[in-house]
Amino acid sequence: MALVDVHSEVTGKVWKLLIEIGAPVTPDDAIMVVESMKMEIPVSPESAGTLVAVLVAEGDSVEDGQVVARIEKT
């Protein structure tokens, strides 16, 4: 199976992690929420799969385009 990177779409702070490693995900699922300029932005994968890695922790700063998680595409 192919690994697919999940990117943050904004610069901000990881406010909350929502899904645990090993859980199935779809493009409709938010893996985490990034807070940017007092707005909560959900971070979702582009394709369905299994969440295999989360590369940030709650409270971490992230940049626009930064890889924040990886899924194994199904």
mmJSON file of the N, C-alpha and C atoms, coordinates in Angstrom:
{"data_MODEL":{"atom_site":{
"group_PDB":["ATOM","ATOM","ATOM","ATOM","ATOM","ATOM","ATOM","ATOM","ATOM","ATOM","ATOM","ATOM","ATOM","ATOM","ATOM","ATOM","ATOM","ATOM","ATOM","ATOM","ATOM","ATOM","ATOM","ATOM","ATOM","ATOM","ATOM","ATOM","ATOM","ATOM","ATOM","ATOM","ATOM","ATOM","ATOM","ATOM","ATOM","ATOM","ATOM","ATOM","ATOM","ATOM","ATOM","ATOM","ATOM","ATOM","ATOM","ATOM","ATOM","ATOM","ATOM","ATOM","ATOM","ATOM","ATOM","ATOM","ATOM","ATOM","ATOM","ATOM","ATOM","ATOM","ATOM","ATOM","ATOM","ATOM","ATOM","ATOM","ATOM","ATOM","ATOM","ATOM","ATOM","ATOM","ATOM","ATOM","ATOM","ATOM","ATOM","ATOM","ATOM","ATOM","ATOM","ATOM","ATOM","ATOM","ATOM","ATOM","ATOM","ATOM","ATOM","ATOM","ATOM","ATOM","ATOM","ATOM","ATOM","ATOM","ATOM","ATOM","ATOM","ATOM","ATOM","ATOM","ATOM","ATOM","ATOM","ATOM","ATOM","ATOM","ATOM","ATOM","ATOM","ATOM","ATOM","ATOM","ATOM","ATOM","ATOM","ATOM","ATOM","ATOM","ATOM","ATOM","ATOM","ATOM","ATOM","ATOM","ATOM","ATOM","ATOM","ATOM","ATOM","ATOM","ATOM","ATOM","ATOM","ATOM","ATOM","ATOM","ATOM","ATOM","ATOM","ATOM","ATOM","ATOM","ATOM","ATOM","ATOM","ATOM","ATOM","ATOM","ATOM","ATOM","ATOM","ATOM","ATOM","ATOM","ATOM","ATOM","ATOM","ATOM","ATOM","ATOM","ATOM","ATOM","ATOM","ATOM","ATOM","ATOM","ATOM","ATOM","ATOM","ATOM","ATOM","ATOM","ATOM","ATOM","ATOM","ATOM","ATOM","ATOM","ATOM","ATOM","ATOM","ATOM","ATOM","ATOM","ATOM","ATOM","ATOM","ATOM","ATOM","ATOM","ATOM","ATOM","ATOM","ATOM","ATOM","ATOM","ATOM","ATOM","ATOM","ATOM","ATOM","ATOM","ATOM","ATOM","ATOM","ATOM","ATOM","ATOM","ATOM","ATOM","ATOM","ATOM","ATOM","ATOM","ATOM","ATOM","ATOM","ATOM"],
"id":[1,2,3,4,5,6,7,8,9,10,11,12,13,14,15,16,17,18,19,20,21,22,23,24,25,26,27,28,29,30,31,32,33,34,35,36,37,38,39,40,41,42,43,44,45,46,47,48,49,50,51,52,53,54,55,56,57,58,59,60,61,62,63,64,65,66,67,68,69,70,71,72,73,74,75,76,77,78,79,80,81,82,83,84,85,86,87,88,89,90,91,92,93,94,95,96,97,98,99,100,101,102,103,104,105,106,107,108,109,110,111,112,113,114,115,116,117,118,119,120,121,122,123,124,125,126,127,128,129,130,131,132,133,134,135,136,137,138,139,140,141,142,143,144,145,146,147,148,149,150,151,152,153,154,155,156,157,158,159,160,161,162,163,164,165,166,167,168,169,170,171,172,173,174,175,176,177,178,179,180,181,182,183,184,185,186,187,188,189,190,191,192,193,194,195,196,197,198,199,200,201,202,203,204,205,206,207,208,209,210,211,212,213,214,215,216,217,218,219,220,221,222],
"type_symbol":["N","C","C","N","C","C","N","C","C","N","C","C","N","C","C","N","C","C","N","C","C","N","C","C","N","C","C","N","C","C","N","C","C","N","C","C","N","C","C","N","C","C","N","C","C","N","C","C","N","C","C","N","C","C","N","C","C","N","C","C","N","C","C","N","C","C","N","C","C","N","C","C","N","C","C","N","C","C","N","C","C","N","C","C","N","C","C","N","C","C","N","C","C","N","C","C","N","C","C","N","C","C","N","C","C","N","C","C","N","C","C","N","C","C","N","C","C","N","C","C","N","C","C","N","C","C","N","C","C","N","C","C","N","C","C","N","C","C","N","C","C","N","C","C","N","C","C","N","C","C","N","C","C","N","C","C","N","C","C","N","C","C","N","C","C","N","C","C","N","C","C","N","C","C","N","C","C","N","C","C","N","C","C","N","C","C","N","C","C","N","C","C","N","C","C","N","C","C","N","C","C","N","C","C","N","C","C","N","C","C","N","C","C","N","C","C","N","C","C","N","C","C"],
"label_atom_id":["N","CA","C","N","CA","C","N","CA","C","N","CA","C","N","CA","C","N","CA","C","N","CA","C","N","CA","C","N","CA","C","N","CA","C","N","CA","C","N","CA","C","N","CA","C","N","CA","C","N","CA","C","N","CA","C","N","CA","C","N","CA","C","N","CA","C","N","CA","C","N","CA","C","N","CA","C","N","CA","C","N","CA","C","N","CA","C","N","CA","C","N","CA","C","N","CA","C","N","CA","C","N","CA","C","N","CA","C","N","CA","C","N","CA","C","N","CA","C","N","CA","C","N","CA","C","N","CA","C","N","CA","C","N","CA","C","N","CA","C","N","CA","C","N","CA","C","N","CA","C","N","CA","C","N","CA","C","N","CA","C","N","CA","C","N","CA","C","N","CA","C","N","CA","C","N","CA","C","N","CA","C","N","CA","C","N","CA","C","N","CA","C","N","CA","C","N","CA","C","N","CA","C","N","CA","C","N","CA","C","N","CA","C","N","CA","C","N","CA","C","N","CA","C","N","CA","C","N","CA","C","N","CA","C","N","CA","C","N","CA","C","N","CA","C","N","CA","C","N","CA","C","N","CA","C","N","CA","C"],
"label_alt_id":[null,null,null,null,null,null,null,null,null,null,null,null,null,null,null,null,null,null,null,null,null,null,null,null,null,null,null,null,null,null,null,null,null,null,null,null,null,null,null,null,null,null,null,null,null,null,null,null,null,null,null,null,null,null,null,null,null,null,null,null,null,null,null,null,null,null,null,null,null,null,null,null,null,null,null,null,null,null,null,null,null,null,null,null,null,null,null,null,null,null,null,null,null,null,null,null,null,null,null,null,null,null,null,null,null,null,null,null,null,null,null,null,null,null,null,null,null,null,null,null,null,null,null,null,null,null,null,null,null,null,null,null,null,null,null,null,null,null,null,null,null,null,null,null,null,null,null,null,null,null,null,null,null,null,null,null,null,null,null,null,null,null,null,null,null,null,null,null,null,null,null,null,null,null,null,null,null,null,null,null,null,null,null,null,null,null,null,null,null,null,null,null,null,null,null,null,null,null,null,null,null,null,null,null,null,null,null,null,null,null,null,null,null,null,null,null,null,null,null,null,null,null],
"label_comp_id":["MET","MET","MET","ALA","ALA","ALA","LEU","LEU","LEU","VAL","VAL","VAL","ASP","ASP","ASP","VAL","VAL","VAL","HIS","HIS","HIS","SER","SER","SER","GLU","GLU","GLU","VAL","VAL","VAL","THR","THR","THR","GLY","GLY","GLY","LYS","LYS","LYS","VAL","VAL","VAL","TRP","TRP","TRP","LYS","LYS","LYS","LEU","LEU","LEU","LEU","LEU","LEU","ILE","ILE","ILE","GLU","GLU","GLU","ILE","ILE","ILE","GLY","GLY","GLY","ALA","ALA","ALA","PRO","PRO","PRO","VAL","VAL","VAL","THR","THR","THR","PRO","PRO","PRO","ASP","ASP","ASP","ASP","ASP","ASP","ALA","ALA","ALA","ILE","ILE","ILE","MET","MET","MET","VAL","VAL","VAL","VAL","VAL","VAL","GLU","GLU","GLU","SER","SER","SER","MET","MET","MET","LYS","LYS","LYS","MET","MET","MET","GLU","GLU","GLU","ILE","ILE","ILE","PRO","PRO","PRO","VAL","VAL","VAL","SER","SER","SER","PRO","PRO","PRO","GLU","GLU","GLU","SER","SER","SER","ALA","ALA","ALA","GLY","GLY","GLY","THR","THR","THR","LEU","LEU","LEU","VAL","VAL","VAL","ALA","ALA","ALA","VAL","VAL","VAL","LEU","LEU","LEU","VAL","VAL","VAL","ALA","ALA","ALA","GLU","GLU","GLU","GLY","GLY","GLY","ASP","ASP","ASP","SER","SER","SER","VAL","VAL","VAL","GLU","GLU","GLU","ASP","ASP","ASP","GLY","GLY","GLY","GLN","GLN","GLN","VAL","VAL","VAL","VAL","VAL","VAL","ALA","ALA","ALA","ARG","ARG","ARG","ILE","ILE","ILE","GLU","GLU","GLU","LYS","LYS","LYS","THR","THR","THR"],
"label_asym_id":["A","A","A","A","A","A","A","A","A","A","A","A","A","A","A","A","A","A","A","A","A","A","A","A","A","A","A","A","A","A","A","A","A","A","A","A","A","A","A","A","A","A","A","A","A","A","A","A","A","A","A","A","A","A","A","A","A","A","A","A","A","A","A","A","A","A","A","A","A","A","A","A","A","A","A","A","A","A","A","A","A","A","A","A","A","A","A","A","A","A","A","A","A","A","A","A","A","A","A","A","A","A","A","A","A","A","A","A","A","A","A","A","A","A","A","A","A","A","A","A","A","A","A","A","A","A","A","A","A","A","A","A","A","A","A","A","A","A","A","A","A","A","A","A","A","A","A","A","A","A","A","A","A","A","A","A","A","A","A","A","A","A","A","A","A","A","A","A","A","A","A","A","A","A","A","A","A","A","A","A","A","A","A","A","A","A","A","A","A","A","A","A","A","A","A","A","A","A","A","A","A","A","A","A","A","A","A","A","A","A","A","A","A","A","A","A","A","A","A","A","A","A"],
"label_entity_id":["1","1","1","1","1","1","1","1","1","1","1","1","1","1","1","1","1","1","1","1","1","1","1","1","1","1","1","1","1","1","1","1","1","1","1","1","1","1","1","1","1","1","1","1","1","1","1","1","1","1","1","1","1","1","1","1","1","1","1","1","1","1","1","1","1","1","1","1","1","1","1","1","1","1","1","1","1","1","1","1","1","1","1","1","1","1","1","1","1","1","1","1","1","1","1","1","1","1","1","1","1","1","1","1","1","1","1","1","1","1","1","1","1","1","1","1","1","1","1","1","1","1","1","1","1","1","1","1","1","1","1","1","1","1","1","1","1","1","1","1","1","1","1","1","1","1","1","1","1","1","1","1","1","1","1","1","1","1","1","1","1","1","1","1","1","1","1","1","1","1","1","1","1","1","1","1","1","1","1","1","1","1","1","1","1","1","1","1","1","1","1","1","1","1","1","1","1","1","1","1","1","1","1","1","1","1","1","1","1","1","1","1","1","1","1","1","1","1","1","1","1","1"],
"label_seq_id":[1,1,1,2,2,2,3,3,3,4,4,4,5,5,5,6,6,6,7,7,7,8,8,8,9,9,9,10,10,10,11,11,11,12,12,12,13,13,13,14,14,14,15,15,15,16,16,16,17,17,17,18,18,18,19,19,19,20,20,20,21,21,21,22,22,22,23,23,23,24,24,24,25,25,25,26,26,26,27,27,27,28,28,28,29,29,29,30,30,30,31,31,31,32,32,32,33,33,33,34,34,34,35,35,35,36,36,36,37,37,37,38,38,38,39,39,39,40,40,40,41,41,41,42,42,42,43,43,43,44,44,44,45,45,45,46,46,46,47,47,47,48,48,48,49,49,49,50,50,50,51,51,51,52,52,52,53,53,53,54,54,54,55,55,55,56,56,56,57,57,57,58,58,58,59,59,59,60,60,60,61,61,61,62,62,62,63,63,63,64,64,64,65,65,65,66,66,66,67,67,67,68,68,68,69,69,69,70,70,70,71,71,71,72,72,72,73,73,73,74,74,74],
"pdbx_PDB_ins_code":[null,null,null,null,null,null,null,null,null,null,null,null,null,null,null,null,null,null,null,null,null,null,null,null,null,null,null,null,null,null,null,null,null,null,null,null,null,null,null,null,null,null,null,null,null,null,null,null,null,null,null,null,null,null,null,null,null,null,null,null,null,null,null,null,null,null,null,null,null,null,null,null,null,null,null,null,null,null,null,null,null,null,null,null,null,null,null,null,null,null,null,null,null,null,null,null,null,null,null,null,null,null,null,null,null,null,null,null,null,null,null,null,null,null,null,null,null,null,null,null,null,null,null,null,null,null,null,null,null,null,null,null,null,null,null,null,null,null,null,null,null,null,null,null,null,null,null,null,null,null,null,null,null,null,null,null,null,null,null,null,null,null,null,null,null,null,null,null,null,null,null,null,null,null,null,null,null,null,null,null,null,null,null,null,null,null,null,null,null,null,null,null,null,null,null,null,null,null,null,null,null,null,null,null,null,null,null,null,null,null,null,null,null,null,null,null,null,null,null,null,null,null],
"Cartn_x":[0.833,0.0,0.88,0.331,1.083,0.83,1.897,1.763,1.477,0.542,0.146,0.32,0.99,1.176,-0.095,-0.35,-1.454,-0.811,-1.206,-0.588,-1.52,-0.923,-1.677,-1.92,-3.1,-3.429,-3.166,-2.814,-2.577,-1.408,-0.869,0.108,-0.668,-0.318,-1.016,-0.503,-1.351,-1.016,-1.99,-1.454,-2.322,-3.139,-4.448,-5.33,-5.769,-6.127,-6.64,-6.397,-5.915,-5.826,-7.131,-7.72,-9.061,-9.109,-8.138,-8.177,-6.867,-6.964,-5.79,-5.161,-3.87,-3.148,-3.806,-3.942,-4.563,-6.027,-6.619,-8.03,-8.209,-9.309,-9.608,-10.049,-9.685,-10.066,-10.552,-11.392,-11.864,-11.632,-11.788,-11.621,-12.602,-13.668,-14.644,-14.236,-13.215,-12.787,-11.707,-11.852,-10.793,-9.86,-8.582,-7.576,-7.205,-7.152,-6.79,-7.392,-7.306,-7.771,-6.589,-6.344,-5.291,-5.963,-5.484,-6.023,-5.132,-5.758,-5.033,-5.878,-5.342,-6.035,-7.424,-7.493,-8.709,-9.768,-9.356,-10.257,-9.777,-10.701,-10.375,-10.491,-9.358,-9.304,-9.093,-10.039,-9.844,-8.82,-8.04,-7.066,-7.552,-7.813,-8.358,-7.459,-7.467,-6.692,-7.382,-6.615,-7.185,-7.82,-7.448,-8.008,-8.259,-8.993,-9.309,-8.105,-8.045,-6.969,-6.966,-5.805,-5.604,-4.556,-4.831,-3.879,-2.711,-1.496,-0.332,0.67,0.608,1.546,0.966,1.174,0.869,2.203,2.619,3.963,4.037,2.912,2.861,2.081,2.19,1.454,0.587,-0.399,-1.217,-0.317,-0.542,0.254,1.421,1.775,2.876,2.48,3.448,3.241,3.451,2.628,2.759,2.743,3.356,3.42,2.481,2.065,1.265,2.029,1.4,2.025,2.844,3.005,3.791,3.088,3.865,3.319,3.055,1.791,1.417,1.001,0.723,0.318,0.545,0.462,0.556,-0.527,-1.094,-2.062,-1.564,-2.002,-1.771,-3.034,-2.886,-4.031,-4.612,-5.953,-6.61,-7.174],
"Cartn_y":[-1.182,0.0,1.249,2.318,3.564,4.462,5.115,6.108,7.461,8.202,9.513,10.528,11.641,12.714,13.545,13.987,14.91,16.235,17.329,18.636,19.601,20.492,21.602,22.622,23.182,24.182,25.602,25.77,27.099,27.061,28.236,28.385,28.638,27.921,28.096,27.122,26.809,25.861,24.704,23.509,22.338,22.502,22.639,22.853,21.526,20.556,19.287,18.176,17.028,15.813,15.049,14.595,14.008,12.506,11.955,10.541,9.872,8.666,7.923,7.124,6.862,6.045,4.672,4.183,2.886,2.977,4.151,4.331,4.548,4.037,4.327,5.783,6.403,7.788,7.922,8.925,9.268,10.766,11.262,12.702,13.559,12.969,13.71,13.807,13.051,13.02,14.053,14.794,15.704,14.918,14.919,14.231,15.102,16.411,17.364,18.712,19.622,20.994,21.923,22.828,23.831,25.177,25.894,27.225,28.264,29.122,30.171,31.435,32.488,33.771,33.615,32.845,32.591,31.819,31.161,30.303,28.861,27.922,26.503,25.874,25.386,24.829,23.319,22.496,21.047,20.612,19.593,19.007,17.604,17.357,16.081,15.484,14.153,13.529,13.731,13.613,13.754,12.455,11.327,10.045,9.174,8.1,7.184,6.292,5.857,4.959,4.756,4.364,4.152,5.135,5.824,6.769,5.978,6.192,5.427,6.282,7.611,8.473,9.864,10.415,11.819,12.457,13.459,14.018,15.271,15.654,16.838,16.482,17.331,17.149,18.377,18.234,19.377,20.479,21.705,22.849,23.162,22.241,22.493,23.543,24.344,25.274,24.533,24.839,24.242,25.339,25.051,25.977,25.518,26.441,26.128,25.126,24.001,22.986,21.945,22.107,21.163,19.806,18.727,17.379,17.176,16.877,16.722,15.296,14.488,13.1,12.296,10.965,10.081,9.025,8.7,7.604,6.555,5.321,4.244,4.147,4.445,4.52,3.122,3.043,1.754,1.71],
"Cartn_z":[0.0,0.0,0.0,-0.518,-0.632,0.575,1.027,2.088,1.451,2.044,1.535,2.655,2.346,3.326,3.461,4.687,4.967,5.369,4.707,4.914,5.642,6.417,6.997,5.895,5.868,4.843,5.31,6.595,7.151,8.134,8.419,9.491,10.78,11.83,13.097,14.14,15.117,16.187,16.161,16.418,16.522,17.795,17.633,18.768,19.368,18.501,19.005,17.996,18.489,17.678,17.863,16.754,16.812,16.566,15.857,15.474,15.881,16.409,16.868,15.733,15.86,14.895,14.822,13.592,13.358,12.964,13.119,12.789,11.284,10.728,9.319,9.173,8.042,7.768,6.331,6.109,4.771,4.575,3.349,3.127,3.925,4.43,5.236,6.707,7.118,8.519,8.799,9.877,10.327,11.24,10.911,11.725,12.923,12.683,13.732,13.396,14.351,14.142,14.397,13.446,13.573,13.824,14.837,15.126,14.455,13.671,12.962,12.998,13.563,13.643,14.275,15.356,16.125,15.351,14.258,13.499,13.652,13.709,13.817,12.43,11.918,10.574,10.67,10.178,10.215,9.168,9.514,8.594,8.259,6.976,6.522,5.438,5.311,4.231,2.888,1.812,0.475,-0.012,0.611,0.205,1.431,1.23,2.331,2.639,3.88,4.282,5.778,6.282,7.713,8.202,9.286,9.858,10.451,9.921,10.395,11.157,11.023,11.749,11.917,13.094,13.368,13.739,12.979,13.091,13.957,14.547,15.415,16.674,17.684,18.935,19.183,20.064,20.428,20.979,20.515,20.938,20.019,19.109,18.171,17.142,16.731,15.624,14.318,13.315,11.991,10.938,9.824,8.696,7.589,6.762,5.583,4.723,4.403,3.565,4.312,5.607,6.411,6.485,6.374,6.534,8.021,8.368,9.777,10.12,9.099,9.332,8.048,8.193,7.037,7.14,5.986,5.935,4.969,5.206,4.257,3.415,2.142,1.238,1.007,1.011,0.755,-0.641],
"occupancy":[1.0,1.0,1.0,1.0,1.0,1.0,1.0,1.0,1.0,1.0,1.0,1.0,1.0,1.0,1.0,1.0,1.0,1.0,1.0,1.0,1.0,1.0,1.0,1.0,1.0,1.0,1.0,1.0,1.0,1.0,1.0,1.0,1.0,1.0,1.0,1.0,1.0,1.0,1.0,1.0,1.0,1.0,1.0,1.0,1.0,1.0,1.0,1.0,1.0,1.0,1.0,1.0,1.0,1.0,1.0,1.0,1.0,1.0,1.0,1.0,1.0,1.0,1.0,1.0,1.0,1.0,1.0,1.0,1.0,1.0,1.0,1.0,1.0,1.0,1.0,1.0,1.0,1.0,1.0,1.0,1.0,1.0,1.0,1.0,1.0,1.0,1.0,1.0,1.0,1.0,1.0,1.0,1.0,1.0,1.0,1.0,1.0,1.0,1.0,1.0,1.0,1.0,1.0,1.0,1.0,1.0,1.0,1.0,1.0,1.0,1.0,1.0,1.0,1.0,1.0,1.0,1.0,1.0,1.0,1.0,1.0,1.0,1.0,1.0,1.0,1.0,1.0,1.0,1.0,1.0,1.0,1.0,1.0,1.0,1.0,1.0,1.0,1.0,1.0,1.0,1.0,1.0,1.0,1.0,1.0,1.0,1.0,1.0,1.0,1.0,1.0,1.0,1.0,1.0,1.0,1.0,1.0,1.0,1.0,1.0,1.0,1.0,1.0,1.0,1.0,1.0,1.0,1.0,1.0,1.0,1.0,1.0,1.0,1.0,1.0,1.0,1.0,1.0,1.0,1.0,1.0,1.0,1.0,1.0,1.0,1.0,1.0,1.0,1.0,1.0,1.0,1.0,1.0,1.0,1.0,1.0,1.0,1.0,1.0,1.0,1.0,1.0,1.0,1.0,1.0,1.0,1.0,1.0,1.0,1.0,1.0,1.0,1.0,1.0,1.0,1.0,1.0,1.0,1.0,1.0,1.0,1.0],
"B_iso_or_equiv":[0.0,0.0,0.0,0.0,0.0,0.0,0.0,0.0,0.0,0.0,0.0,0.0,0.0,0.0,0.0,0.0,0.0,0.0,0.0,0.0,0.0,0.0,0.0,0.0,0.0,0.0,0.0,0.0,0.0,0.0,0.0,0.0,0.0,0.0,0.0,0.0,0.0,0.0,0.0,0.0,0.0,0.0,0.0,0.0,0.0,0.0,0.0,0.0,0.0,0.0,0.0,0.0,0.0,0.0,0.0,0.0,0.0,0.0,0.0,0.0,0.0,0.0,0.0,0.0,0.0,0.0,0.0,0.0,0.0,0.0,0.0,0.0,0.0,0.0,0.0,0.0,0.0,0.0,0.0,0.0,0.0,0.0,0.0,0.0,0.0,0.0,0.0,0.0,0.0,0.0,0.0,0.0,0.0,0.0,0.0,0.0,0.0,0.0,0.0,0.0,0.0,0.0,0.0,0.0,0.0,0.0,0.0,0.0,0.0,0.0,0.0,0.0,0.0,0.0,0.0,0.0,0.0,0.0,0.0,0.0,0.0,0.0,0.0,0.0,0.0,0.0,0.0,0.0,0.0,0.0,0.0,0.0,0.0,0.0,0.0,0.0,0.0,0.0,0.0,0.0,0.0,0.0,0.0,0.0,0.0,0.0,0.0,0.0,0.0,0.0,0.0,0.0,0.0,0.0,0.0,0.0,0.0,0.0,0.0,0.0,0.0,0.0,0.0,0.0,0.0,0.0,0.0,0.0,0.0,0.0,0.0,0.0,0.0,0.0,0.0,0.0,0.0,0.0,0.0,0.0,0.0,0.0,0.0,0.0,0.0,0.0,0.0,0.0,0.0,0.0,0.0,0.0,0.0,0.0,0.0,0.0,0.0,0.0,0.0,0.0,0.0,0.0,0.0,0.0,0.0,0.0,0.0,0.0,0.0,0.0,0.0,0.0,0.0,0.0,0.0,0.0,0.0,0.0,0.0,0.0,0.0,0.0],
"pdbx_formal_charge":[null,null,null,null,null,null,null,null,null,null,null,null,null,null,null,null,null,null,null,null,null,null,null,null,null,null,null,null,null,null,null,null,null,null,null,null,null,null,null,null,null,null,null,null,null,null,null,null,null,null,null,null,null,null,null,null,null,null,null,null,null,null,null,null,null,null,null,null,null,null,null,null,null,null,null,null,null,null,null,null,null,null,null,null,null,null,null,null,null,null,null,null,null,null,null,null,null,null,null,null,null,null,null,null,null,null,null,null,null,null,null,null,null,null,null,null,null,null,null,null,null,null,null,null,null,null,null,null,null,null,null,null,null,null,null,null,null,null,null,null,null,null,null,null,null,null,null,null,null,null,null,null,null,null,null,null,null,null,null,null,null,null,null,null,null,null,null,null,null,null,null,null,null,null,null,null,null,null,null,null,null,null,null,null,null,null,null,null,null,null,null,null,null,null,null,null,null,null,null,null,null,null,null,null,null,null,null,null,null,null,null,null,null,null,null,null,null,null,null,null,null,null],
"auth_seq_id":[1,1,1,2,2,2,3,3,3,4,4,4,5,5,5,6,6,6,7,7,7,8,8,8,9,9,9,10,10,10,11,11,11,12,12,12,13,13,13,14,14,14,15,15,15,16,16,16,17,17,17,18,18,18,19,19,19,20,20,20,21,21,21,22,22,22,23,23,23,24,24,24,25,25,25,26,26,26,27,27,27,28,28,28,29,29,29,30,30,30,31,31,31,32,32,32,33,33,33,34,34,34,35,35,35,36,36,36,37,37,37,38,38,38,39,39,39,40,40,40,41,41,41,42,42,42,43,43,43,44,44,44,45,45,45,46,46,46,47,47,47,48,48,48,49,49,49,50,50,50,51,51,51,52,52,52,53,53,53,54,54,54,55,55,55,56,56,56,57,57,57,58,58,58,59,59,59,60,60,60,61,61,61,62,62,62,63,63,63,64,64,64,65,65,65,66,66,66,67,67,67,68,68,68,69,69,69,70,70,70,71,71,71,72,72,72,73,73,73,74,74,74],
"auth_comp_id":["MET","MET","MET","ALA","ALA","ALA","LEU","LEU","LEU","VAL","VAL","VAL","ASP","ASP","ASP","VAL","VAL","VAL","HIS","HIS","HIS","SER","SER","SER","GLU","GLU","GLU","VAL","VAL","VAL","THR","THR","THR","GLY","GLY","GLY","LYS","LYS","LYS","VAL","VAL","VAL","TRP","TRP","TRP","LYS","LYS","LYS","LEU","LEU","LEU","LEU","LEU","LEU","ILE","ILE","ILE","GLU","GLU","GLU","ILE","ILE","ILE","GLY","GLY","GLY","ALA","ALA","ALA","PRO","PRO","PRO","VAL","VAL","VAL","THR","THR","THR","PRO","PRO","PRO","ASP","ASP","ASP","ASP","ASP","ASP","ALA","ALA","ALA","ILE","ILE","ILE","MET","MET","MET","VAL","VAL","VAL","VAL","VAL","VAL","GLU","GLU","GLU","SER","SER","SER","MET","MET","MET","LYS","LYS","LYS","MET","MET","MET","GLU","GLU","GLU","ILE","ILE","ILE","PRO","PRO","PRO","VAL","VAL","VAL","SER","SER","SER","PRO","PRO","PRO","GLU","GLU","GLU","SER","SER","SER","ALA","ALA","ALA","GLY","GLY","GLY","THR","THR","THR","LEU","LEU","LEU","VAL","VAL","VAL","ALA","ALA","ALA","VAL","VAL","VAL","LEU","LEU","LEU","VAL","VAL","VAL","ALA","ALA","ALA","GLU","GLU","GLU","GLY","GLY","GLY","ASP","ASP","ASP","SER","SER","SER","VAL","VAL","VAL","GLU","GLU","GLU","ASP","ASP","ASP","GLY","GLY","GLY","GLN","GLN","GLN","VAL","VAL","VAL","VAL","VAL","VAL","ALA","ALA","ALA","ARG","ARG","ARG","ILE","ILE","ILE","GLU","GLU","GLU","LYS","LYS","LYS","THR","THR","THR"],
"auth_asym_id":["A","A","A","A","A","A","A","A","A","A","A","A","A","A","A","A","A","A","A","A","A","A","A","A","A","A","A","A","A","A","A","A","A","A","A","A","A","A","A","A","A","A","A","A","A","A","A","A","A","A","A","A","A","A","A","A","A","A","A","A","A","A","A","A","A","A","A","A","A","A","A","A","A","A","A","A","A","A","A","A","A","A","A","A","A","A","A","A","A","A","A","A","A","A","A","A","A","A","A","A","A","A","A","A","A","A","A","A","A","A","A","A","A","A","A","A","A","A","A","A","A","A","A","A","A","A","A","A","A","A","A","A","A","A","A","A","A","A","A","A","A","A","A","A","A","A","A","A","A","A","A","A","A","A","A","A","A","A","A","A","A","A","A","A","A","A","A","A","A","A","A","A","A","A","A","A","A","A","A","A","A","A","A","A","A","A","A","A","A","A","A","A","A","A","A","A","A","A","A","A","A","A","A","A","A","A","A","A","A","A","A","A","A","A","A","A","A","A","A","A","A","A"],
"auth_atom_id":["N","CA","C","N","CA","C","N","CA","C","N","CA","C","N","CA","C","N","CA","C","N","CA","C","N","CA","C","N","CA","C","N","CA","C","N","CA","C","N","CA","C","N","CA","C","N","CA","C","N","CA","C","N","CA","C","N","CA","C","N","CA","C","N","CA","C","N","CA","C","N","CA","C","N","CA","C","N","CA","C","N","CA","C","N","CA","C","N","CA","C","N","CA","C","N","CA","C","N","CA","C","N","CA","C","N","CA","C","N","CA","C","N","CA","C","N","CA","C","N","CA","C","N","CA","C","N","CA","C","N","CA","C","N","CA","C","N","CA","C","N","CA","C","N","CA","C","N","CA","C","N","CA","C","N","CA","C","N","CA","C","N","CA","C","N","CA","C","N","CA","C","N","CA","C","N","CA","C","N","CA","C","N","CA","C","N","CA","C","N","CA","C","N","CA","C","N","CA","C","N","CA","C","N","CA","C","N","CA","C","N","CA","C","N","CA","C","N","CA","C","N","CA","C","N","CA","C","N","CA","C","N","CA","C","N","CA","C","N","CA","C","N","CA","C","N","CA","C","N","CA","C","N","CA","C","N","CA","C"],
"pdbx_PDB_model_num":[1,1,1,1,1,1,1,1,1,1,1,1,1,1,1,1,1,1,1,1,1,1,1,1,1,1,1,1,1,1,1,1,1,1,1,1,1,1,1,1,1,1,1,1,1,1,1,1,1,1,1,1,1,1,1,1,1,1,1,1,1,1,1,1,1,1,1,1,1,1,1,1,1,1,1,1,1,1,1,1,1,1,1,1,1,1,1,1,1,1,1,1,1,1,1,1,1,1,1,1,1,1,1,1,1,1,1,1,1,1,1,1,1,1,1,1,1,1,1,1,1,1,1,1,1,1,1,1,1,1,1,1,1,1,1,1,1,1,1,1,1,1,1,1,1,1,1,1,1,1,1,1,1,1,1,1,1,1,1,1,1,1,1,1,1,1,1,1,1,1,1,1,1,1,1,1,1,1,1,1,1,1,1,1,1,1,1,1,1,1,1,1,1,1,1,1,1,1,1,1,1,1,1,1,1,1,1,1,1,1,1,1,1,1,1,1,1,1,1,1,1,1]
}}}
